[in-house]
Amino acid sequence: QTTLDSTADDLKADTATLDQTEKACSVKKSEWTSRSETRAQELEAMKSAIEILSKATGVRTEAPSNPVPPPSPVAFLELAAADPRMKAVQLIRASAEAVHSHALERLAQEIAAHLSGPFDDVNNMIQKMI
């Protein structure tokens, strides 16, 4: 008798779970149908917008028959960081132009002439060996 009661309770619980699952599935199905219809309408609207634009402005809507392949994108581009010393020289030159100062211009030239450090030659030789 207890197994029969236990089985009946399990059946009730399983039936309730099944009903909840069926309700959730029907809600999700209706939501999916609604989203699918909306998406289809969006695609149709985009298609008609492309047609209108192509008629009004002459925009090409199809791919060319023999397209020229675009240049390949640079996979890895290492840009040199802006040298702060060179920035200083440019700032001094801009100031010299603004105030028409020959002394500042000479200072910028002197700094630019001595931008290389004492170890630049050594670093270059090491880079050549690598």
Beta strands, then each sheet from edge to edge (+ up, - down):
end
